[in-house]
Amino acid sequence: MNDNSIIHYPRLDTVIMVENKIKSEEEWESKRQLWLSLDKKIMYQTFNIIISYLQDSGKIVIKNGKIIWIWNPELVKRYSNSSLVLK
């Protein structure tokens, strides 16, 4: 996404709100369904920035249009505390 085309960057509380909403169901049928279910209304462009961030950070995956929560902090903690070498 080109930085010049971004009108409004999301605030941290907005990112957390979207994260929590996704985690509450673990799977959403579509981005639109998720966007319409949010507790407060946000611009769709801002919503898309959040979705891109969550994908890039490995917290969600979008498969066949569905948004799926995949982040597992317990698994990450277990692997980061082990002597296993990750490449």
C-alpha positions in Angstrom: 0.0 0.0 0.0 1.4 3.4 -1.0 1.9 5.7 2.0 0.7 8.7 0.0 -2.8 7.0 -0.5 -3.4 6.4 3.2 -5.8 9.0 4.6 -5.9 7.8 8.2 -3.7 5.4 10.2 -5.5 3.3 12.8 -5.0 4.1 16.5 -3.8 1.3 18.8 -7.2 0.9 20.5 -8.8 0.4 17.1 -6.3 -2.3 16.1 -7.0 -4.0 19.5 -10.7 -3.8 19.0 -10.5 -5.5 15.6 -8.1 -8.1 17.0 -10.5 -8.9 19.9 -13.5 -9.2 17.5 -11.6 -11.6 15.3 -10.5 -13.7 18.3 -14.0 -13.8 19.7 -15.2 -15.9 16.8 -11.9 -17.3 15.5 -13.4 -17.4 11.9 -15.4 -14.8 9.9 -17.1 -15.5 6.7 -15.9 -12.2 5.1 -14.1 -9.0 5.7 -17.4 -7.1 5.2 -19.2 -9.2 7.9 -16.4 -8.5 10.3 -16.3 -4.8 9.5 -20.1 -4.4 10.0 -19.9 -6.3 13.4 -17.4 -3.9 15.0 -18.4 -2.1 18.1 -17.5 1.3 16.7 -17.5 2.4 13.1 -14.2 2.9 11.3 -13.4 3.8 7.7 -13.1 0.8 5.5 -9.6 1.9 4.3 -8.5 2.0 8.0 -10.0 -1.4 8.5 -8.1 -2.8 5.5 -4.8 -1.4 6.9 -5.5 -3.3 10.2 -6.3 -6.5 8.3 -3.1 -6.1 6.3 -1.1 -5.6 9.5 -2.7 -8.6 11.2 -1.9 -10.8 8.1 1.7 -9.5 7.9 2.3 -10.2 11.7 1.0 -13.8 11.3 -2.1 -13.3 13.5 -4.7 -14.0 10.8 -4.9 -15.7 7.5 -7.5 -15.1 4.8 -8.5 -18.3 3.0 -11.3 -18.4 0.5 -12.5 -15.0 1.7 -12.7 -16.2 5.3 -10.7 -14.4 8.0 -9.2 -17.0 10.4 -7.4 -16.2 13.7 -4.2 -18.3 13.8 -2.0 -16.6 16.4 -1.1 -19.0 19.3 1.1 -17.2 21.9 1.4 -20.3 24.0 2.9 -22.2 21.1 5.3 -19.3 20.4 6.4 -19.2 24.0 7.0 -22.9 24.1 9.2 -22.8 21.0 11.0 -19.7 22.0 11.9 -21.2 25.4 13.2 -24.5 23.9 16.6 -25.2 22.5 15.1 -25.8 19.1 16.8 -23.7 16.4 14.3 -22.0 14.1 15.4 -21.1 10.6 
